[in-house]
Amino acid sequence: MNPEAILGIIGGSGLYEMPGLQETREHAVDTPFGRTSAPIVTGRLEGTRVAFLARHGHGHHITPTEVPYRANIYALKALGVERLVSVSACGSLKEELAPGHVVIPDQIYDNTHGRARSFFGEGFVAHASVADPFCRDLSDQVGSAVGEAGGVVHRGGAFITIEGPRFSTRAESNTYRQWGMSIIGMTASPEAFLAREAEICYAAMAHVTDYDVWHVSETPVTVEMVLHTLKKNTALAQNAIRTLARTLKEKRDCECADALATALITRKDVIPSATRQKLDLLVRKYL
């Protein structure tokens, strides 16, 4: 059976739809972890089967904490998605990462505190390796697509995820800079970790909208500032996604597809049947 999609796009603030999709279908997916943020739209883009999901729902009514991350990733996995790109807004913590630029991060610092970070639990334990939380192969392809679309792209950097929904204080922002963080946002965690548990390649296309609040010569970040920059970058994001869909490698050149091979630790015969059934989509090839 052919998958509904192989490439997934999660649109964050400012990117709520993906024009150019053909042969579209809308999927209202129920999962063991609840409903997705919004119906998932699948279709063909530049010949590639693509699934698009608005992370914050239609009309942007879901806070970063309230996003049903597990349901979103589980549903995309169920539709066949193997590679997933997160398009998100971020604040810059470095002078050279200017508003309007795009960062393809290679590291995450999870500074959230109110979110479910794993599919596992309830009698079934797994310890997934996330030393390198973003798929290098997919990140390279996303960076190339942004460059081809005409964007100023920076490859690498640490993406700190805060709980939100408020923006940072100056003390917090300056502390994150001292820690060596590059950009700041509210949704990369736990999305990247869940994608790894689902054995989906994950990369972020992070659009810099502001200098957070550390930059003394710049106005502190506001929603109006974020949306103004995102409006200008929406076309860039859409063009980069089209380029990625057109140039996507046929096969995955990474280890993401086998991320759980050495992660499952619970003895098979003691896994509760209800939990085993709940996670069957993720673990059936190992059990």
C-alpha positions in Angstrom: 0.0 0.0 0.0 1.4 3.4 -1.0 1.8 6.0 1.7 -0.4 9.1 1.6 2.8 11.1 1.9 6.6 10.7 2.4 7.5 14.3 3.1 5.8 16.1 6.0 5.7 19.9 6.6 4.6 21.4 9.9 3.9 25.0 9.5 4.3 27.3 12.5 3.6 30.9 13.0 2.9 32.6 9.7 2.7 29.5 7.6 -0.7 28.0 7.8 -1.2 26.5 4.3 0.9 25.2 1.4 -0.3 26.5 -2.0 0.5 24.4 -5.0 -0.6 21.1 -3.6 -2.4 19.0 -6.1 -4.8 16.0 -5.7 -5.4 17.2 -2.1 -7.1 15.2 0.6 -8.0 16.2 4.1 -7.4 13.8 7.0 -9.0 14.3 10.4 -6.9 11.8 12.2 -7.7 10.3 15.6 -4.6 8.8 17.4 -4.0 7.1 20.8 -2.7 10.5 21.8 -5.8 12.5 20.8 -6.6 14.7 17.7 -4.0 16.6 15.7 -3.7 20.4 15.8 -5.7 20.6 12.6 -6.8 18.2 9.8 -3.7 17.1 7.8 -3.8 18.0 4.1 -2.0 15.6 1.7 -1.3 16.0 -2.0 1.4 16.2 -4.6 3.9 19.0 -4.7 6.5 18.9 -7.5 5.7 15.2 -7.9 6.4 14.3 -4.3 3.6 13.1 -1.9 3.5 15.7 0.8 1.5 16.1 4.1 0.9 19.6 5.5 -0.1 20.3 9.1 -0.7 23.7 10.7 0.9 23.3 14.2 -1.2 26.0 15.9 -4.4 25.0 14.2 -6.5 27.0 11.8 -6.6 30.6 12.9 -3.6 30.1 15.3 -5.6 29.2 18.4 -3.3 26.7 20.1 -0.5 27.9 22.4 3.0 26.3 22.1 2.3 24.3 25.4 -1.1 23.2 24.2 0.1 21.8 20.8 -0.7 18.0 20.7 2.8 17.1 19.7 2.4 13.4 20.1 -0.8 13.2 18.2 0.8 15.3 15.4 3.9 13.1 15.0 1.9 9.9 15.4 -0.6 10.9 12.7 2.1 11.9 10.2 3.8 8.6 10.8 0.5 6.8 10.2 0.2 8.6 6.9 3.6 7.3 5.8 5.8 10.4 6.4 9.5 9.5 6.5 11.0 13.0 6.5 9.6 16.0 8.3 10.4 19.7 8.1 9.4 22.1 10.8 8.9 25.7 9.6 9.0 28.0 12.6 9.7 31.5 13.8 12.6 32.1 16.0 14.4 34.9 17.8 18.1 35.5 17.2 20.6 35.3 20.0 23.6 36.3 17.8 24.3 39.5 15.9 25.0 37.8 12.6 21.7 35.9 12.6 19.6 38.9 11.4 15.8 39.1 11.0 14.8 37.7 7.6 17.6 35.1 7.7 17.0 31.4 8.0 18.8 29.1 10.4 19.1 25.3 9.9 20.0 24.3 13.5 21.9 21.1 14.4 21.3 21.2 18.2 18.5 21.7 20.7 18.5 22.8 24.3 15.1 21.8 25.8 14.1 24.5 28.4 10.4 23.6 28.5 8.7 22.1 31.5 5.1 21.4 30.8 5.1 18.9 27.9 5.0 15.2 27.3 8.3 14.4 25.7 8.0 10.7 24.8 5.5 8.2 23.3 6.8 5.7 25.8 5.7 5.0 29.4 2.8 3.0 30.9 5.0 -0.1 31.3 7.1 0.3 28.2 10.5 2.0 28.5 12.7 3.2 25.6 15.8 5.4 25.7 16.2 7.0 22.2 19.5 8.5 21.3 19.2 12.2 20.4 22.8 13.3 20.7 22.2 14.8 17.2 18.5 15.7 17.3 18.2 16.9 13.8 18.7 14.6 10.8 21.9 15.8 9.1 21.0 14.5 5.7 17.6 16.2 5.7 19.0 19.4 7.2 21.5 19.6 4.4 18.8 19.2 1.8 16.6 21.9 3.5 19.6 24.3 3.7 20.3 23.9 0.0 16.6 24.4 -0.8 16.5 27.7 1.1 19.6 28.9 -0.6 18.3 28.0 -4.0 15.1 29.9 -3.2 17.2 33.0 -2.6 17.3 33.0 1.2 20.2 33.9 3.4 20.8 30.6 5.2 23.0 29.8 8.2 23.8 26.1 8.8 24.2 24.9 12.3 23.6 26.4 15.7 21.8 25.5 19.0 18.0 26.1 19.1 16.8 26.7 22.7 13.1 25.9 23.2 11.3 27.8 26.0 7.9 27.0 27.4 6.1 30.3 26.4 3.7 31.6 25.5 5.4 34.8 26.9 8.6 36.1 25.4 11.8 36.1 27.4 13.0 38.6 30.0 16.3 40.4 29.2 18.0 38.4 32.0 16.8 35.2 30.4 17.8 36.2 26.9 21.3 37.3 28.0 21.7 34.0 30.0 20.9 32.0 26.9 23.5 34.0 25.0 26.1 33.2 27.6 25.2 29.5 27.3 26.1 29.6 23.6 22.6 29.3 22.2 22.0 30.7 18.6 18.3 31.0 18.3 15.2 30.8 20.5 11.7 29.4 19.9 8.8 27.6 21.5 8.1 24.4 19.5 11.2 22.5 18.5 10.9 20.5 21.7 9.5 17.9 22.1 8.7 17.7 18.4 12.3 16.7 17.4 12.5 14.0 20.1 9.1 12.5 19.2 10.1 12.4 15.5 13.2 10.4 16.5 11.1 8.0 18.5 8.8 7.6 15.4 12.0 7.0 13.3 11.2 10.1 11.1 14.0 12.3 9.8 13.4 15.8 11.3 14.9 19.2 10.3 14.0 22.7 11.1 13.7 25.7 8.8 13.9 28.5 11.4 13.0 32.0 10.2 14.6 34.7 12.3 12.0 37.4 13.1 13.8 39.5 15.7 16.7 39.8 18.1 14.7 38.6 21.1 15.2 41.3 23.9 19.0 41.2 24.4 19.9 43.6 21.6 19.9 47.1 23.3 19.7 49.0 20.0 16.6 47.1 18.8 13.0 47.2 19.9 12.0 44.3 22.2 10.2 41.5 20.3 6.4 41.8 19.8 3.8 39.8 18.0 3.5 42.6 15.4 7.2 42.5 14.7 7.2 38.7 14.4 4.2 38.7 11.9 5.7 41.5 9.9 8.9 39.6 9.2 7.1 36.3 8.7 4.8 37.8 6.1 7.9 38.8 4.1 9.4 35.3 4.6 6.3 33.3 3.8 7.0 33.3 0.1 10.6 32.2 0.8 9.5 29.3 2.9 6.9 28.2 0.3 9.5 28.4 -2.5 12.1 26.5 -0.4 9.5 23.7 0.3 8.7 23.4 -3.4 12.4 23.2 -4.2 12.9 20.5 -1.5 9.9 18.5 -2.8 11.4 18.7 -6.3 15.0 17.7 -5.3 14.3 15.4 -2.4 16.6 12.3 -2.4 14.8 9.1 -3.2 16.3 7.2 -0.3 17.2 8.3 3.2 20.9 8.5 3.9 20.9 8.5 7.7 20.2 6.3 10.7 16.8 7.8 11.7 14.8 4.9 10.2 16.3 2.5 12.8 16.4 4.9 15.8 14.5 2.4 18.1 16.7 -0.6 17.2 18.9 -0.1 20.3 16.4 2.0 22.4 13.8 -0.5 23.6 14.7 -1.9 27.1 11.6 -3.5 28.5 11.4 -7.3 28.3 8.8 -8.1 25.7 6.8 -10.4 27.9 6.1 -7.8 30.5 4.9 -5.0 28.2 1.2 -4.4 29.0 -0.9 -5.4 26.1 -2.8 -2.1 26.0 0.5 -0.2 25.8 1.9 -2.5 23.2 -1.2 -2.0 21.1 -1.1 1.8 21.6 2.5 1.9 20.3 2.2 -0.8 17.6 2.7 1.7 14.8 6.1 2.6 16.2 7.4 -0.7 17.4 5.8 -3.5 15.5 8.9 -4.3 13.4 10.9 -4.9 16.7 8.3 -6.9 18.5 
